[in-house]
Amino acid sequence: MEGALKLLTLAARVAIAWTLLSLLLTALWWLLLQFGRRFGTRPASKPSAPGERRLSAEVRAIYADFADVQGASGDGLAHGDPDEAGERDAIVFVGWSTVQER
C-alpha cells in the first residue's frame, strides 16, 4: 500500500510539473508573439489584393489554356457540347474503385 501511494505521489508531481512547464512555455510564446507584433519590422509597402497582382506572361499563358472549361479552344467543338467531341463524364472513386464511364 505504501509503494502505491509513493507511485501515485510521483505521478501527481510529474503531472503538476508538466502542466506548469506547458503553461510557462505557452506564456513565453505569447510574450514573444506580442513583442514581435509590437517591435517587429514591417514591410515597406502592403501587398495589393490578390486580384490586383500582375501575373507573369507564363502564368497568363497557363490560365489561357485552362480558361475554356468546356474544351472549345480548338478541339473541333463548335457548340460546347462535350458529347459531340467524344468526351464523356467519368466518376472516380478514390481509394477503392476504378474509373466508371457513362
N, C-alpha and C positions, 0 to 999 in steps of 0.2 A: 504494500500500500504506500509505503514511504517513497519507493522508487517511482511509482506512477505519479505521485504528487510532485516530485522533483522534475520529472519529464514534462508534466503539464506546466509547471512554472517556467521551465526553459522555453517551451513553445510559446507561452504568453509573452515572455521577454523578447523573443525573436520577432514575434508579430508586432509588438509595440515599436521595436527598433526599426523594423522595415517600414512601418507606417510613418514614423517620424522622418526617416530618410527620404521617403517618397514626397512627403509634404515639403521638406526643405528643398529638394531638387525642383519641385514644381514652383515654389516661391522664387527660387533663384532664376529659373527660366522666365517667369513672368516679369521679374525685375529687369532682366537683360532685354526682353522684348520691349518693355516700356522705355528703357534707356535708348534702344536703337530707334524707336519711333520718334523720340524727342530730340536726340542729338545726332542721329544718323545723317549720312549725306543724302541729299535729294537730287533727283535727276535734273539736268539743265532745263529740259522742257518736257512737258507732259506729252505722252504719245497720243496721237489722234485716235479717233474712234475707229474700230475695225473696218467699217465700210468706207472710210476715207483714206485708207492706206493706198499708196501707189504700188501696184504689182509689177514685177519684172516681166519682160517680154516672154520668158519661158513659161511662167506661171499663167499668163494670159492665154498662151497657146494651148496649154493643157486644159484650161477652163473652156476654151472654144471647142476643143474636141468633145467634151462631155456636156456642152450646153444644150444640145438637142436630145431630150430624153427619149423620144420615140425612135431615134436612129435614122432620121430622114436626111442626114448630112450628105448623102450621095450613094446610098445603098440601093438605089432603084426604087425607093419607096416614095410614091407620089403623094398619097393622101394621109400618110401617117398611120396606116393600119398594119400592125405587126404581122397579121396572118398573111397578108399579100406578099411580104418579103420572105415568107417561110420561117419566121421566128415564132417560137411558142413559149408560153409561160412554163416555168419549172418551179417546183416546190422542193426545197432541200431540207431534210430533217437532219440536222447536225447531230452526230453522235451515235445514232442507232439505225439509220436507214439510208437508202440511196436516193438518188435523184429520180423523181417521178415526173413524167411529161404527160401533158394533156393532149 
